[in-house]
């Protein structure tokens, strides 16, 4: 059977889907980065010093931020003085600032992923700093021969690693395709698997599953494949197998985003963020009940991984991408539903 032309079960033609109830937040998702990590711990330590400094030397600023803060509870295990304190807890509800009152809102419009700014600064400082230090030692020493070759090779390698970190965390602008029934890719990467599922529990019937492999050279920001409401989030700890291995889809650590499109279609869909051998940090800013537009950013996977999307197989579905295609999140069209639902 051709993967670009799945057979349609006539029993599902024009199928209508019931509205789904929003489920409570998965209790494992206490932060937007459930796997933790060294950088998040460093940021928490820095936050303690920053809050001490603000309360001691910038009381006017602290009062101003408290006056513009909205929300009815503190979702964090620490004080919230400004929006930076909410970075890892914005999926918990509670306090927030409007964009006009947020002095750090510009960070969402930088050409780099906001979720990865700390890693970008720390890792690039380590690699470029190490490169500069080693280059200085090489220039000031009398090393020659094989040791000189090894030393300059290490300088070059550190430079490449620093450039890769900068490249990895980029956040390019994307043109989001318009039109009803259009399903866009939730991730950059290579379309490498497609599977027809006879019955998917969440979809409530036949479904198509598409897997996308993200190398370390791809943009790693995830985007909504369609406009929709978040019905449920589920975090599942697991292994960190190479994301190229087929079993990684079932066995690796992952975060599942269950969503439903608006009326009249109400199609259920599922997006899975899956770790890899190098990428072990999933970030998801969503919470149940959120409503997002098609192509909206909702998280990322740090340093190489896999993303899977599952959507209903029904009459009028056309798969417009094929295995081997290079996809761009938010702009590459995976599939389109032509409109039996719009027929009289």
C-alpha positions as CSV (number, residue, x, y, z in Angstrom):
1,X,0.0,0.0,0.0
2,X,1.3,3.5,-0.9
3,X,2.1,5.5,2.3
4,X,0.9,8.6,0.5
5,X,-2.5,7.2,-0.3
6,X,-4.0,5.4,2.7
7,X,-7.1,3.4,2.1
8,X,-10.2,4.9,3.6
9,X,-12.7,2.9,5.6
10,X,-16.1,3.9,4.2
11,X,-17.6,3.4,7.7
12,X,-15.7,6.4,8.9
13,X,-16.6,8.7,6.0
14,X,-17.9,12.0,7.2
15,X,-17.5,10.8,10.8
16,X,-18.3,13.4,13.5
17,X,-16.4,13.5,16.7
18,X,-17.9,14.2,20.1
19,X,-16.5,17.2,22.2
20,X,-13.9,16.0,24.7
21,X,-13.7,17.0,28.3
22,X,-10.4,18.7,29.4
23,X,-8.6,16.4,31.8
24,X,-6.6,17.5,34.9
25,X,-2.9,18.2,34.6
26,X,-0.6,15.1,34.8
27,X,0.8,15.3,38.4
28,X,4.2,14.5,37.0
29,X,4.3,17.7,35.1
30,X,5.3,20.1,37.9
31,X,7.5,22.2,35.5
32,X,7.7,22.7,31.8
33,X,10.8,20.5,31.7
34,X,9.8,17.4,33.6
35,X,13.2,15.6,33.1
36,X,15.0,18.3,35.1
37,X,18.7,18.9,34.2
38,X,21.9,20.7,35.2
39,X,20.9,24.0,33.5
40,X,17.5,24.2,35.3
41,X,19.3,23.7,38.6
42,X,21.8,26.5,37.8
43,X,18.9,28.8,36.9
44,X,17.2,28.1,40.2
45,X,20.4,29.0,42.0
46,X,20.8,32.1,40.0
47,X,17.1,33.0,40.7
48,X,17.7,32.9,44.5
49,X,20.6,35.4,44.2
50,X,18.6,37.6,41.7
51,X,15.6,37.8,44.0
52,X,17.8,38.7,46.9
53,X,19.4,41.5,44.9
54,X,16.1,42.8,43.6
55,X,14.5,42.9,47.1
56,X,17.6,44.6,48.6
57,X,18.5,47.1,45.9
58,X,15.6,47.5,43.6
59,X,12.5,47.7,45.8
60,X,10.8,50.2,43.5
61,X,11.0,47.8,40.6
62,X,9.7,44.9,42.8
63,X,6.7,47.0,43.8
64,X,6.0,48.0,40.2
65,X,6.0,44.4,39.1
66,X,3.7,43.4,42.0
67,X,1.3,46.1,41.0
68,X,1.1,44.9,37.4
69,X,1.1,41.2,38.2
70,X,-2.1,39.2,37.5
71,X,-3.4,35.8,38.6
72,X,-4.7,34.5,41.9
73,X,-1.9,32.2,43.2
74,X,1.8,31.5,43.1
75,X,2.5,28.4,41.0
76,X,6.2,28.3,42.0
77,X,8.1,26.9,45.0
78,X,9.7,30.3,45.4
79,X,8.7,34.0,45.4
80,X,7.6,35.5,42.1
81,X,9.0,39.0,41.7
82,X,9.0,39.3,37.9
83,X,8.2,37.1,34.9
84,X,11.6,35.4,34.9
85,X,10.6,33.6,38.1
86,X,7.7,31.9,36.1
87,X,9.9,30.5,33.3
88,X,9.7,26.9,34.3
89,X,6.2,27.0,35.9
90,X,4.0,28.7,33.2
91,X,2.2,25.4,32.7
92,X,0.9,25.6,36.2
93,X,-1.5,28.6,35.8
94,X,-1.6,31.3,38.5
95,X,0.5,34.5,38.3
96,X,1.2,36.1,34.9
97,X,1.9,39.5,33.4
98,X,0.4,41.0,30.2
99,X,2.9,41.4,27.4
100,X,2.9,45.2,27.8
101,X,3.9,44.9,31.5
102,X,6.5,42.2,30.9
103,X,10.0,43.8,30.5
104,X,11.3,40.5,29.2
105,X,8.7,39.8,26.6
106,X,11.2,40.7,23.9
107,X,12.9,37.4,24.6
108,X,10.0,35.6,22.9
109,X,10.9,37.4,19.7
110,X,14.6,36.8,19.6
111,X,15.9,34.6,16.7
112,X,16.7,31.9,19.4
113,X,14.4,29.6,21.3
114,X,13.4,31.3,24.6
115,X,13.4,27.8,26.3
116,X,17.0,27.3,25.4
117,X,18.5,30.7,26.1
118,X,20.2,29.5,29.3
119,X,21.7,26.5,27.5
120,X,22.8,28.8,24.7
121,X,24.6,31.2,27.0
122,X,26.2,28.5,29.2
123,X,27.3,26.0,26.6
124,X,28.5,28.6,24.0
125,X,30.4,30.3,26.8
126,X,32.1,27.0,27.7
127,X,33.0,26.1,24.1
128,X,34.0,29.5,22.9
129,X,35.7,30.3,26.2
130,X,37.6,27.0,26.1
131,X,38.5,27.7,22.4
132,X,39.9,31.2,23.3
133,X,41.8,29.9,26.3
134,X,43.4,27.1,24.4
135,X,44.2,29.3,21.4
136,X,45.9,31.7,23.7
137,X,48.0,29.0,25.3
138,X,49.0,27.7,21.9
139,X,50.0,31.2,20.6
140,X,52.0,31.9,23.8
141,X,53.7,28.6,24.1
142,X,56.6,27.0,22.2
143,X,54.6,23.8,21.4
144,X,55.4,22.3,18.0
145,X,55.0,19.1,16.1
146,X,52.3,16.6,16.9
147,X,51.3,18.5,20.1
148,X,50.7,21.7,18.1
149,X,48.6,19.8,15.6
150,X,46.5,18.2,18.4
151,X,46.1,21.6,20.1
152,X,44.9,23.5,17.1
153,X,42.6,20.6,16.2
154,X,41.0,21.0,19.6
155,X,40.7,24.7,19.1
156,X,38.9,24.0,15.8
157,X,36.6,21.4,17.4
158,X,35.6,23.7,20.3
159,X,34.8,26.4,17.7
160,X,32.6,24.0,15.7
161,X,30.8,22.8,18.9
162,X,30.1,26.4,19.9
163,X,28.7,27.2,16.4
164,X,26.6,24.1,16.6
165,X,25.0,25.2,19.9
166,X,24.2,28.6,18.4
167,X,22.7,26.9,15.3
168,X,20.8,24.3,17.3
169,X,18.8,26.9,19.4
170,X,17.8,29.1,16.5
171,X,14.2,30.1,16.1
172,X,13.5,31.1,12.5
173,X,10.2,32.8,11.5
174,X,7.7,30.6,9.7
175,X,4.9,31.3,7.3
176,X,1.9,29.3,8.5
177,X,-0.3,27.9,5.6
178,X,-3.9,29.0,5.7
179,X,-7.0,27.0,4.9
180,X,-9.4,24.6,6.6
181,X,-8.4,21.0,7.1
182,X,-4.6,21.7,6.7
183,X,-2.3,19.7,9.0
184,X,1.2,21.2,9.3
185,X,4.3,19.5,10.6
186,X,4.7,19.8,14.4
187,X,8.5,19.6,14.0
188,X,11.5,20.2,11.7
189,X,13.2,17.1,10.5
190,X,12.9,14.1,8.2
191,X,9.6,12.3,7.6
192,X,10.9,8.8,8.2
193,X,7.9,6.6,9.2
194,X,4.2,6.3,8.5
195,X,1.8,3.7,9.9
196,X,-1.8,3.0,9.6
197,X,-3.5,2.1,12.9
198,X,-6.7,0.1,12.8
199,X,-8.1,1.6,15.9
200,X,-6.5,4.3,18.1
201,X,-8.0,4.7,21.5
202,X,-7.9,8.5,21.7
203,X,-8.8,9.1,18.0
204,X,-11.7,6.7,18.4
205,X,-11.1,4.9,15.2
206,X,-8.6,4.4,12.3
207,X,-5.6,6.7,12.4
208,X,-2.4,7.7,10.6
209,X,0.8,7.9,12.6
210,X,3.7,9.9,11.1
211,X,7.2,9.9,12.7
212,X,9.7,12.8,12.2
213,X,13.4,12.4,13.1
214,X,15.2,15.5,14.3
215,X,19.0,15.6,13.9
216,X,21.2,17.9,15.9
217,X,21.2,20.2,12.9
218,X,17.4,20.7,12.9
219,X,15.4,23.4,14.6
220,X,14.0,21.8,17.7
221,X,11.0,24.0,18.4
222,X,7.6,22.2,18.3
223,X,4.5,23.8,16.8
224,X,0.8,23.1,16.8
225,X,-0.2,21.0,13.7
226,X,-3.7,22.5,13.7
227,X,-5.6,25.1,15.7
228,X,-7.0,23.4,18.8
229,X,-7.7,23.0,22.5
230,X,-5.4,21.0,24.7
231,X,-7.4,18.1,26.2
232,X,-4.7,16.2,28.1
233,X,-1.0,16.0,28.7
234,X,0.8,12.8,29.7
235,X,4.4,12.4,30.6
236,X,6.0,9.0,30.4
237,X,9.5,8.4,31.7
238,X,11.5,5.9,29.7
239,X,14.8,5.1,27.9
240,X,17.0,7.4,25.8
241,X,17.6,5.2,22.8
242,X,18.9,6.5,19.5
243,X,15.9,8.3,17.9
244,X,16.6,6.6,14.6
245,X,15.7,3.2,16.1
246,X,12.0,2.3,15.6
247,X,11.6,1.1,19.2
248,X,12.5,4.6,20.4
249,X,8.9,5.7,19.6
250,X,7.5,3.2,22.2
251,X,10.3,3.0,24.8
252,X,11.9,6.4,25.1
253,X,10.9,9.2,27.5
254,X,8.1,11.2,26.0
255,X,5.4,13.8,26.5
256,X,2.1,13.3,24.8
257,X,-0.1,16.3,23.8
258,X,-3.7,15.4,23.2
259,X,-5.8,18.0,21.4
260,X,-9.0,18.6,19.6
261,X,-9.7,21.0,16.7
262,X,-12.5,23.6,17.0
263,X,-16.1,23.0,15.8
264,X,-17.4,21.9,13.4
265,X,-14.7,19.2,12.9
266,X,-13.7,18.4,16.5
267,X,-11.0,16.1,15.2
268,X,-8.8,14.6,17.9
269,X,-5.1,14.5,17.4
270,X,-2.0,13.5,19.3
271,X,1.6,14.9,19.2
272,X,4.4,13.1,21.0
273,X,7.7,14.8,22.0
274,X,10.2,11.9,22.3
275,X,13.8,12.1,23.6
276,X,16.8,10.6,21.9
277,X,20.3,9.4,22.8
278,X,21.6,13.0,23.0
279,X,18.4,15.0,23.5
280,X,17.1,14.2,27.0
281,X,15.2,17.4,27.9
282,X,11.6,17.8,26.7
283,X,10.0,21.2,27.2
284,X,6.3,21.8,27.0
285,X,4.7,25.0,28.1
286,X,1.1,23.8,27.6
287,X,-1.6,23.1,30.2
288,X,-4.9,21.4,29.7
289,X,-7.6,23.9,28.4
290,X,-5.1,26.0,26.5
291,X,-6.3,27.0,23.0
292,X,-3.6,27.7,20.4
293,X,-3.6,28.6,16.7
294,X,-2.1,26.5,14.0
295,X,1.7,26.8,13.9
296,X,1.9,28.3,17.4
297,X,5.0,27.3,19.4
298,X,4.5,25.2,22.4
299,X,7.9,23.7,23.4
300,X,11.0,22.0,22.2
301,X,13.2,19.0,22.6
302,X,16.8,19.8,23.4
303,X,19.7,18.3,21.3
304,X,18.2,15.7,18.8
305,X,15.1,13.7,19.0
306,X,11.8,12.5,17.5
307,X,8.3,13.9,17.1
308,X,5.2,11.8,16.3
309,X,1.8,13.0,15.1
310,X,-1.4,10.9,15.1
311,X,-4.5,12.0,13.3
312,X,-7.8,10.5,12.1
313,X,-8.0,8.5,8.8
314,X,-11.2,9.4,7.2
315,X,-12.8,10.0,3.8
316,X,-11.3,13.1,2.1
317,X,-7.9,12.8,3.8
318,X,-4.9,13.4,1.5
319,X,-1.3,12.8,2.7
320,X,0.7,15.5,1.0
321,X,4.2,14.6,2.3
322,X,6.1,11.4,1.9
323,X,8.9,9.5,3.7
324,X,12.2,11.2,3.1
325,X,10.8,14.7,2.9
326,X,12.5,17.4,4.9
327,X,9.9,19.1,6.9
328,X,9.7,22.5,8.6
329,X,7.5,22.9,11.7
330,X,4.5,25.1,11.1
331,X,5.0,25.6,7.4
332,X,5.3,22.1,5.8
333,X,1.9,20.6,5.0
334,X,1.7,17.0,6.1
335,X,-1.9,16.3,5.1
336,X,-5.2,17.9,4.2
337,X,-8.8,17.0,4.9
338,X,-11.1,17.9,2.0
339,X,-14.5,18.6,3.1
340,X,-17.1,15.9,3.3
341,X,-18.1,17.6,6.6
342,X,-19.0,20.7,4.6
343,X,-21.2,18.8,2.2
344,X,-25.0,19.1,2.6
